[in-house]
């Protein structure tokens, strides 16, 4: 692989700037919306949150809409959002690292212990209603504690909503002159399909080529865990992981490939056992340089 020339900025300056970007403090009421869709990945750097002009901060202004600010997707333009040629937005990690924050997401993220307990109790009541609608008796011996158990389990399986990207990375960004590919593969992830609320499980491979900064190796697995422990789809998780690494350390390129088996395809619908879905996201030199991309794809076989 070709050797890359570095710019003249010092390690300490790069490290400080990267950590500062991760520690942006933002009023939750003013978090912009993140609408999912196709994007031109080559244009991502243009929209990363290191812009400081007045124009780039317009999303913080209150809107005249009767809806909360984070719902007004047609009104607010966010510097944390890359927009493709078709005008569809894609979720670059926001200051809280949520990727696609909504009103209820922020309420859960900032909930007190009492509010968390009240949320679990409401969820358990909803599960009891589901059991009744299925024709079951929630008071029979085998189901008496099921609503409470399932409520706790569901909150645990979606705990990614309670994790901020900056807390996950936790300053594990290090100055290093290594300029060849760093790859972590076979990262196990488990998620819940947002369409049917059934599980899908798989493996993730993440690679990047540093630009004077590297992440603690375990943080790649932690980032994968954070975005997968939510109601989501495989395509979104793949892109969120790549964009999170890109935002954290501004490497020369990021590549993510995810393979997963979806219960919504094996337990219902077409019921095709053994089917595997593969998604990828290539940023920077992995997208523009065929040899770099081929090296990555060869290494993960």
C-alpha positions as CSV (number, residue, x, y, z in Angstrom):
1,X,0.0,0.0,0.0
2,X,1.3,3.5,-0.9
3,X,2.8,5.6,1.9
4,X,0.7,8.7,2.7
5,X,2.2,12.2,3.4
6,X,1.0,13.8,6.6
7,X,0.0,17.4,7.0
8,X,2.1,19.8,9.2
9,X,-0.2,19.9,12.2
10,X,1.1,18.4,15.4
11,X,-0.3,15.3,17.0
12,X,-1.5,17.2,20.1
13,X,-3.4,19.7,18.0
14,X,-5.2,16.9,16.0
15,X,-5.9,15.0,19.2
16,X,-7.3,18.0,21.0
17,X,-9.6,18.9,18.0
18,X,-10.9,15.4,17.7
19,X,-11.8,15.1,21.4
20,X,-13.4,18.5,21.3
21,X,-15.7,17.5,18.4
22,X,-16.9,14.5,20.5
23,X,-17.7,16.6,23.5
24,X,-20.0,19.1,22.0
25,X,-22.7,20.2,24.5
26,X,-26.1,20.7,23.0
27,X,-29.5,21.5,24.4
28,X,-31.6,18.3,23.8
29,X,-34.6,20.4,22.7
30,X,-32.5,21.7,19.8
31,X,-31.1,18.4,18.5
32,X,-31.8,18.3,14.7
33,X,-33.7,15.5,13.0
34,X,-31.8,12.8,11.2
35,X,-33.7,11.4,8.2
36,X,-32.4,8.1,6.8
37,X,-31.7,7.7,3.1
38,X,-29.1,7.3,0.4
39,X,-26.1,9.6,0.5
40,X,-23.0,10.4,-1.6
41,X,-20.4,9.2,0.9
42,X,-17.7,11.2,-0.9
43,X,-19.3,14.4,0.3
44,X,-19.5,13.4,4.0
45,X,-16.5,15.4,5.2
46,X,-18.1,18.6,3.9
47,X,-20.9,18.1,6.5
48,X,-19.0,17.0,9.6
49,X,-19.6,19.1,12.8
50,X,-16.4,21.2,12.7
51,X,-18.0,24.1,10.8
52,X,-18.4,27.2,12.9
53,X,-20.1,29.8,10.6
54,X,-23.4,31.4,11.5
55,X,-25.0,29.7,8.5
56,X,-24.1,26.3,9.8
57,X,-25.7,26.9,13.2
58,X,-29.1,27.8,11.8
59,X,-30.6,24.5,13.0
60,X,-30.4,25.8,16.6
61,X,-32.9,28.6,15.9
62,X,-36.6,27.9,16.9
63,X,-39.0,27.3,14.1
64,X,-42.5,28.6,13.7
65,X,-43.9,25.1,13.4
66,X,-46.2,23.9,16.1
67,X,-44.2,20.6,16.2
68,X,-41.0,20.3,18.3
69,X,-37.8,21.4,16.6
70,X,-36.5,17.9,16.1
71,X,-39.6,16.9,14.2
72,X,-39.4,19.8,11.6
73,X,-37.3,17.9,9.1
74,X,-38.6,20.1,6.2
75,X,-37.7,23.3,8.1
76,X,-34.4,22.6,9.7
77,X,-31.1,21.9,7.9
78,X,-28.5,20.3,10.1
79,X,-24.7,20.4,9.6
80,X,-24.6,16.9,11.0
81,X,-26.6,15.7,8.0
82,X,-25.1,14.7,4.6
83,X,-27.5,15.3,1.7
84,X,-27.3,13.3,-1.5
85,X,-28.0,14.5,-5.0
86,X,-31.6,13.3,-4.6
87,X,-32.1,15.5,-1.5
88,X,-32.4,12.6,0.9
89,X,-30.7,13.0,4.3
90,X,-28.5,10.4,6.0
91,X,-27.8,10.2,9.8
92,X,-24.3,11.4,10.7
93,X,-23.9,11.0,14.5
94,X,-25.4,14.0,16.3
95,X,-23.8,15.6,19.5
96,X,-25.4,12.9,21.7
97,X,-24.3,10.1,19.4
98,X,-27.8,8.9,18.8
99,X,-27.8,9.0,15.0
100,X,-31.5,9.6,14.7
101,X,-32.8,11.3,17.9
102,X,-36.5,11.7,18.6
103,X,-38.4,13.3,21.5
104,X,-38.9,9.9,23.3
105,X,-35.2,9.0,22.7
106,X,-34.0,12.1,24.4
107,X,-36.4,11.6,27.3
108,X,-35.1,8.1,27.8
109,X,-31.5,9.3,27.6
110,X,-31.9,11.9,30.3
111,X,-34.4,10.0,32.5
112,X,-34.1,9.9,36.3
113,X,-34.2,6.5,38.1
114,X,-37.8,7.2,39.1
115,X,-38.7,8.0,35.4
116,X,-37.0,4.8,34.3
117,X,-39.0,2.7,36.7
118,X,-42.2,4.4,35.6
119,X,-41.3,3.7,32.0
120,X,-40.7,0.0,32.7
121,X,-44.1,-0.2,34.5
122,X,-45.9,1.3,31.5
123,X,-44.1,-1.1,29.2
124,X,-45.1,-4.1,31.4
125,X,-48.7,-2.9,31.2
126,X,-48.5,-2.8,27.4
127,X,-47.1,-6.4,27.3
128,X,-50.0,-7.5,29.5
129,X,-52.4,-6.1,26.9
130,X,-50.5,-7.9,24.1
131,X,-50.9,-11.2,25.9
132,X,-54.6,-10.6,26.3
133,X,-54.9,-9.8,22.6
134,X,-53.2,-13.0,21.8
135,X,-55.9,-14.9,23.6
136,X,-53.7,-15.7,26.6
137,X,-54.4,-15.3,30.4
138,X,-51.7,-13.0,31.8
139,X,-52.6,-14.3,35.3
140,X,-51.9,-17.9,34.7
141,X,-48.9,-19.4,36.4
142,X,-46.5,-19.3,33.5
143,X,-47.3,-15.7,32.5
144,X,-47.7,-13.9,35.8
145,X,-44.3,-12.3,35.8
146,X,-43.9,-12.3,32.0
147,X,-44.9,-8.6,31.5
148,X,-42.3,-7.4,34.0
149,X,-39.6,-9.8,32.7
150,X,-40.2,-8.8,29.1
151,X,-40.2,-5.1,29.9
152,X,-36.8,-5.4,31.6
153,X,-35.4,-7.5,28.8
154,X,-36.6,-5.2,26.1
155,X,-35.1,-2.2,27.9
156,X,-31.8,-4.1,28.1
157,X,-31.9,-5.1,24.5
158,X,-32.4,-1.5,23.4
159,X,-29.9,0.0,25.9
160,X,-28.1,1.7,23.0
161,X,-30.6,4.5,23.3
162,X,-29.0,5.4,26.6
163,X,-25.4,5.6,25.3
164,X,-23.8,8.7,23.9
165,X,-21.0,8.3,21.3
166,X,-18.6,10.5,23.3
167,X,-19.1,8.3,26.4
168,X,-18.6,5.1,24.5
169,X,-15.3,6.3,23.1
170,X,-14.4,7.9,26.4
171,X,-11.3,9.7,25.2
172,X,-9.7,6.5,23.8
173,X,-8.2,8.4,20.9
174,X,-4.4,8.2,20.6
175,X,-1.8,10.0,18.6
176,X,0.0,7.5,16.3
177,X,1.9,7.6,13.0
178,X,0.7,4.3,11.8
179,X,-0.7,4.8,8.3
180,X,-1.7,1.3,7.2
181,X,-5.0,-0.5,7.6
182,X,-6.4,-1.3,11.0
183,X,-9.0,-4.1,10.9
184,X,-11.3,-5.7,13.5
185,X,-13.6,-8.4,12.3
186,X,-16.0,-11.0,13.6
187,X,-17.7,-8.5,16.0
188,X,-20.9,-10.1,17.1
189,X,-24.0,-7.8,17.0
190,X,-27.6,-8.4,18.0
191,X,-30.4,-6.0,17.2
192,X,-34.2,-5.8,16.8
193,X,-35.8,-5.2,13.4
194,X,-37.8,-2.0,13.6
195,X,-40.4,-3.4,11.2
196,X,-41.4,-6.5,13.2
197,X,-39.6,-6.2,16.5
198,X,-37.9,-9.5,16.1
199,X,-34.2,-10.2,16.4
200,X,-31.5,-10.2,13.7
201,X,-27.9,-11.3,14.6
202,X,-24.7,-11.1,12.7
203,X,-21.0,-10.2,12.5
204,X,-19.4,-6.8,11.7
205,X,-15.9,-6.1,10.2
206,X,-14.5,-2.6,10.6
207,X,-11.4,-1.2,9.0
208,X,-9.9,2.3,8.8
209,X,-6.6,3.9,7.6
210,X,-5.5,6.4,10.3
211,X,-4.7,10.0,9.8
212,X,-2.3,10.4,12.8
213,X,-5.1,9.3,15.2
214,X,-6.2,5.8,16.2
215,X,-9.1,4.5,18.3
216,X,-8.7,2.0,21.2
217,X,-9.4,-1.3,19.5
218,X,-12.2,-2.2,21.8
219,X,-14.1,1.0,20.9
220,X,-14.9,-0.4,17.5
221,X,-16.8,-3.2,19.1
222,X,-18.4,-0.7,21.6
223,X,-19.6,1.5,18.7
224,X,-21.1,-1.5,17.0
225,X,-22.9,-2.5,20.1
226,X,-24.3,1.0,20.8
227,X,-25.9,1.3,17.3
228,X,-27.1,-2.3,17.2
229,X,-28.8,-2.2,20.6
230,X,-31.7,-0.1,19.2
231,X,-34.7,-0.7,17.0
232,X,-33.0,-0.5,13.6
233,X,-32.3,-2.0,10.2
234,X,-29.0,-3.6,9.1
235,X,-28.4,-0.9,6.4
236,X,-28.6,1.9,9.0
237,X,-26.4,0.2,11.6
238,X,-23.7,-0.4,8.9
239,X,-23.6,3.3,7.9
240,X,-23.9,4.6,11.5
241,X,-20.8,2.6,12.5
242,X,-18.8,3.9,9.6
243,X,-19.8,7.5,10.1
244,X,-19.1,7.3,13.9
245,X,-15.5,6.2,13.3
246,X,-15.2,8.9,10.6
247,X,-16.4,11.6,13.0
248,X,-14.3,10.4,15.9
249,X,-10.8,10.4,14.3
250,X,-11.2,11.7,10.8
251,X,-9.2,8.8,9.2
252,X,-8.3,8.6,5.5
253,X,-11.0,6.0,5.0
254,X,-13.4,3.7,6.8
255,X,-14.9,0.4,5.7
256,X,-17.7,-1.6,7.3
257,X,-19.2,-4.9,6.2
258,X,-22.0,-6.5,8.1
259,X,-23.6,-10.0,7.6
260,X,-26.7,-10.9,9.5
261,X,-29.5,-13.4,9.7
262,X,-33.0,-11.9,10.1
263,X,-35.7,-13.7,12.1
264,X,-38.3,-11.8,10.1
265,X,-37.2,-13.8,7.1
266,X,-36.8,-17.2,8.9
267,X,-39.7,-17.2,11.4
268,X,-42.4,-15.5,9.2
269,X,-43.0,-14.3,5.7
270,X,-40.9,-16.2,3.2
271,X,-39.4,-18.4,6.0
272,X,-36.1,-19.0,4.3
273,X,-33.7,-20.7,6.7
274,X,-30.0,-19.9,6.3
275,X,-30.4,-16.7,4.3
276,X,-27.8,-14.1,5.0
277,X,-28.0,-10.4,4.3
278,X,-24.7,-8.5,3.6
279,X,-24.4,-4.7,3.8
280,X,-21.4,-2.4,3.4
281,X,-20.4,1.2,3.8
282,X,-17.1,2.5,2.2
283,X,-15.9,6.0,3.0
284,X,-12.8,8.0,1.9
285,X,-10.0,5.9,0.3
286,X,-12.0,2.7,0.6
287,X,-14.6,4.1,-1.7
288,X,-12.2,5.9,-4.1
289,X,-9.3,3.4,-4.2
290,X,-10.1,0.0,-5.7
291,X,-6.9,-1.6,-4.4
292,X,-7.5,-0.4,-0.8
293,X,-11.1,-1.7,-1.0
294,X,-9.9,-5.1,-2.4
295,X,-7.3,-5.5,0.3
296,X,-10.0,-5.0,2.9
297,X,-12.5,-7.4,1.3
298,X,-9.7,-10.0,0.9
299,X,-8.7,-9.7,4.6
300,X,-12.3,-10.3,5.9
301,X,-12.9,-13.5,3.9
